[in-house]
Structure formats: structure tokens, C-alpha cells
């Protein structure tokens, strides 16, 4: 599209200086979702991080509702809020994660992580803005996120990412099970001490039995 056509399409579309109530709500919910996401990755309490993740994912579902994509919103609630967060909480319980503040949750790579997050966010914003610069959603028209339209797009163009996501969730579940079966060094030492004590008890019992037998034999000879 030429620059002149882009300017003409922008001029004929809705203006940014006269936002509607839906657009204002979309902006406020987006800010709340962004705040919850920041708290999720900055808090040192793992359980609090999981709960703030619930708020962030719920905010994304509300954004889908505001964009008239009801089906995607309910998928967000059922799959992410109802499955991914529950899987995360089960992972925290199975791996015996601490409930309170966990110093181990901070790896010391925050500057690198912040740089990667900012770069990825800027690239995503640039791609979305460049692709949908002149696209406007008619919020007063029919729902554009219907089951039929979404199913056609999903299973015609996004089958491989959909299956890759299911494999990723399965790998996360298997990883949580494997980590839950590992003992800490203190638990290994306690198990070794208990095994050594259990092995020493029969030896002591056999020694006592031998002593009693020798004593009985001596008494019999006398």
C-alpha cells in the first residue's frame, strides 16, 4: 500500500483523539494486565507469582472480550486459567517449592532478561503495528471471533503451533514429575544414615545372639 493510500485510510478511520468507552476500558485493562505481568516476573514468592499470573491471563481474556472475540476469551479462561495455572501450582507442590520468599528464585540475570524482554516486546509491537496499521475492528458489528471463523483459521494455518503447544505442556508435566522424584542432598544424607542404621541393627542382633549361644554352651559344659 502506498503512503498516500495509507494516509487516506487513516484519515477516514476512527481518530485517536476521540476514544470510545470500549477503547478506554481496553487501555485500562491493558495497563492492569501489564502491571500484573511485571509483578509476576519480579516477585520472589513463587505462589504469589502464580496468583499474579492468574490476574495477567484474566486481563488478556478481558481484552479478547472487548475485541468481540468471545470464543478466544473463553479458550483463554479454560486453557490458560483452568489448565496452565493449575499445572504450574501442581508443579510448585510436586517440586516442594517454598511457600514464602525464595532467594533461589533470583538467578542474578535480571539485566539480561530485561534486555531480552524489551527487545522482544519492541519487535512484537513493531510487527503488529506494521501489519495492522490501517485495520479497524467494528465493535458494533457481528462478533469476529466466532467458533467457525476461529476453527477454520486455527486448523488451516496454525496446526503445527497448536500441536507444538500441546507437546510443550506435556513436557512441562513430565518435567515436574521428574523433579518431584529427586531428593535434596540433606534428604539423601538422611536416607543413607537411616539405611546404615537399619543395616547395623541386624548385625548387633546377630552378635547378641552369638554371645547368648556361647554363654549357654559354657553353662552346659559346667
C-alpha positions in Angstrom: 0.0 0.0 0.0 1.4 3.4 -1.0 1.9 6.2 1.6 -0.9 8.2 0.1 -3.4 5.3 0.4 -2.2 4.7 3.9 -2.8 8.3 4.9 -6.2 8.3 3.2 -7.3 5.1 5.0 -6.1 6.5 8.3 -7.9 9.8 7.8 -11.2 8.0 7.0 -10.9 5.7 10.0 -11.7 6.5 13.6 -9.5 9.1 15.3 -7.2 8.6 18.3 -8.3 11.9 19.8 -11.9 10.8 20.3 -11.6 7.4 22.0 -14.8 5.4 22.8 -15.6 3.9 26.2 -14.5 0.4 24.9 -11.2 1.8 23.8 -10.6 3.5 27.2 -11.6 0.2 29.0 -9.2 -1.7 26.7 -6.4 0.7 27.7 -7.1 0.5 31.4 -7.3 -3.3 31.4 -4.1 -3.5 29.3 -2.3 -1.4 31.9 -3.6 -3.6 34.8 -2.5 -6.7 32.9 0.9 -5.2 32.2 1.3 -4.4 35.9 0.3 -8.0 36.9 2.8 -9.4 34.4 5.6 -7.3 35.8 4.8 -8.3 39.4 4.7 -12.0 38.2 8.3 -11.9 37.0 9.7 -9.7 39.7 8.3 -11.2 42.9 10.4 -13.7 44.9 7.4 -15.6 46.2 6.6 -18.4 43.8 3.0 -18.8 44.9 2.4 -15.1 44.6 3.9 -15.2 41.1 1.4 -17.9 40.2 -1.5 -15.9 41.5 -0.4 -12.7 39.8 -0.2 -14.8 36.6 -3.8 -15.6 37.0 -4.6 -11.9 37.1 -2.5 -11.3 34.0 -4.1 -14.1 32.0 -7.5 -13.0 33.1 -6.8 -9.5 31.9 -5.9 -10.9 28.5 -9.2 -12.7 28.4 -11.0 -9.4 29.2 -9.1 -7.8 26.3 -10.4 -10.5 23.9 -13.9 -9.8 25.1 -13.5 -6.1 24.4 -12.4 -7.1 20.9 -15.6 -9.1 20.4 -13.6 -12.3 20.3 -15.8 -14.2 22.8 -14.6 -17.7 21.8 -10.9 -16.8 22.1 -11.7 -15.2 25.5 -13.3 -18.4 26.8 -10.5 -20.5 25.4 -8.1 -18.2 27.3 -10.0 -18.8 30.5 -10.5 -22.6 30.1 -7.0 -23.5 28.9 -4.7 -20.9 30.5 -6.5 -20.1 33.7 -8.0 -23.5 34.1 -5.1 -25.7 32.9 -1.8 -23.9 32.7 -2.0 -22.2 36.1 -3.3 -25.3 37.8 -0.4 -27.2 36.2 2.0 -24.6 37.5 0.6 -24.8 41.0 0.9 -28.6 40.9 4.5 -28.2 39.7 5.2 -26.0 42.7 3.7 -28.6 45.1 5.4 -31.6 43.5 8.8 -29.9 43.4 8.4 -28.9 47.1 8.9 -25.3 46.3 9.0 -22.9 49.3 5.8 -21.1 50.2 7.5 -17.9 51.4 10.2 -15.8 49.9 12.7 -17.8 47.9 16.2 -16.4 47.3 16.8 -19.1 44.8 14.1 -17.6 42.5 16.5 -14.8 41.5 19.3 -16.1 39.2 21.1 -12.8 39.0 20.4 -12.4 35.3 17.9 -9.7 35.6 19.7 -7.2 33.3 20.0 -9.8 30.5 16.4 -10.9 31.0 15.2 -7.3 30.9 17.1 -6.6 27.7 15.6 -9.7 26.0 12.1 -8.8 27.2 12.4 -5.2 26.0 13.8 -6.3 22.6 11.1 -9.0 22.1 8.3 -6.6 23.2 9.6 -3.8 20.8 9.8 -6.3 17.9 6.3 -7.6 18.6 4.8 -4.1 18.8 6.6 -3.1 15.6 5.3 -6.2 13.7 1.7 -5.8 14.9 1.6 -2.1 14.2 3.1 -2.5 10.8 0.7 -5.4 9.9 -2.5 -3.8 11.2 -1.8 -0.1 10.8 -5.0 0.6 8.8 -7.1 -2.3 10.2 -10.0 -1.4 12.4 -12.4 -3.7 14.2 -16.0 -2.9 14.1 -17.0 -3.3 17.7 -20.7 -2.6 16.9 -20.8 -5.3 14.2 -21.1 -9.1 14.4 -18.6 -11.0 16.5 -15.4 -11.6 14.6 -14.1 -14.3 16.9 -16.8 -16.9 16.3 -16.2 -20.6 16.6 -16.4 -21.2 12.8 -14.0 -18.5 11.8 -11.5 -19.3 14.5 -11.6 -23.0 13.8 -11.0 -22.5 10.1 -8.0 -20.3 10.7 -6.6 -22.4 13.5 -6.8 -25.8 11.8 -5.9 -24.5 8.3 -2.9 -22.2 9.1 -1.9 -22.8 12.7 -2.0 -26.6 13.1 1.7 -27.1 13.8 2.0 -24.3 16.5 -1.2 -25.7 18.1 0.3 -29.2 18.3 3.7 -27.8 19.5 1.9 -26.1 22.4 0.3 -29.4 23.5 3.8 -31.1 23.4 5.2 -28.2 25.4 2.5 -28.7 28.1 3.2 -32.4 28.2 6.9 -31.8 28.6 6.2 -29.4 31.5 4.1 -32.0 33.2 6.8 -34.7 32.8 9.5 -32.4 34.0 7.5 -31.6 37.1 7.1 -35.3 37.8 10.8 -36.0 37.3 11.9 -33.1 39.6 9.4 -34.2 42.3 11.2 -37.6 42.5 14.6 -36.1 43.2 15.7 -35.8 46.8 17.7 -32.9 48.1 21.3 -33.6 49.4 20.0 -33.4 53.0 17.3 -35.9 52.2 19.9 -38.2 50.6 22.2 -38.0 53.6 19.2 -38.7 56.0 18.3 -41.8 53.8 21.9 -43.0 53.8 22.1 -42.7 57.6 18.8 -44.5 58.1 19.9 -47.3 55.8 23.2 -47.6 57.7 21.4 -47.7 61.0 19.0 -50.3 59.6 21.9 -52.4 58.4 23.7 -52.1 61.8 20.7 -53.3 63.8 20.7 -56.9 62.4 24.5 -57.1 62.9 24.1 -56.1 66.6 21.3 -58.6 67.0 23.4 -61.4 65.5 26.3 -60.5 67.8 24.0 -60.6 70.8 22.6 -64.0 69.7 26.1 -65.4 69.2 27.0 -64.2 72.7 23.9 -65.8 74.3 24.7 -69.0 72.5 28.3 -69.1 73.7 27.2 -68.4 77.2 24.6 -71.2 77.1 27.2 -73.6 75.8 29.6 -72.8 78.6 26.9 -73.3 81.2 26.0 -76.6 79.7 29.6 -77.8 79.9 29.8 -76.9 83.5 
